[in-house]
């Protein structure tokens, strides 16, 4: 799970990263670029979709959009496993993120409920 509650194994970028068929991988990246452009108003092409090992590894491959993620940056600065453990939960960044990703909020709330 990522800092914000996304599940990497279900992420299209993570799936493309682990695709062994090169042609299929390229088609997946093109589709991801289109989806990202529609959902997040980016201007990606398939070539912009890099391999990603998730946002938590220190030196892993990372999707370009994750480099500038304020949630990731904050969690790393606070040295927390994910935002559910943060004393400032749920901050403005996370609340905005949850509007587009309500399943992440459900995961974070579950983690907080069992602590």
ChimeraX attribute file (.defattr): number of C-alpha atoms within 10 A of each C-alpha:
attribute: neighborCount
match mode: 1-to-1
recipient: residues
	/A:1	16
	/A:2	16
	/A:3	24
	/A:4	23
	/A:5	22
	/A:6	18
	/A:7	15
	/A:8	16
	/A:9	13
	/A:10	10
	/A:11	14
	/A:12	14
	/A:13	24
	/A:14	19
	/A:15	17
	/A:16	22
	/A:17	18
	/A:18	14
	/A:19	14
	/A:20	9
	/A:21	9
	/A:22	10
	/A:23	10
	/A:24	12
	/A:25	18
	/A:26	16
	/A:27	13
	/A:28	20
	/A:29	25
	/A:30	18
	/A:31	16
	/A:32	21
	/A:33	21
	/A:34	18
	/A:35	14
	/A:36	17
	/A:37	14
	/A:38	11
	/A:39	10
	/A:40	10
	/A:41	10
	/A:42	13
	/A:43	11
	/A:44	16
	/A:45	15
	/A:46	16
	/A:47	10
	/A:48	15
	/A:49	23
	/A:50	16
	/A:51	18
	/A:52	21
	/A:53	18
	/A:54	22
	/A:55	22
	/A:56	16
	/A:57	10
	/A:58	9
	/A:59	8
	/A:60	12
	/A:61	14
	/A:62	20
	/A:63	18
	/A:64	13
	/A:65	12
	/A:66	14
	/A:67	11
	/A:68	10
	/A:69	12
	/A:70	12
	/A:71	20
	/A:72	19
	/A:73	15
	/A:74	15
	/A:75	18
	/A:76	16
	/A:77	9
	/A:78	13
	/A:79	10
	/A:80	13
	/A:81	15
	/A:82	20
	/A:83	24
	/A:84	22
	/A:85	15
	/A:86	16
	/A:87	9
	/A:88	9
	/A:89	15
	/A:90	16
	/A:91	13
	/A:92	11
	/A:93	14
	/A:94	19
	/A:95	14
	/A:96	11
	/A:97	15
	/A:98	17
	/A:99	11
	/A:100	12
	/A:101	15
	/A:102	14
	/A:103	14
	/A:104	21
	/A:105	21
	/A:106	13
	/A:107	17
	/A:108	21
	/A:109	15
	/A:110	12
	/A:111	15
	/A:112	14
	/A:113	9
	/A:114	6
	/A:115	7
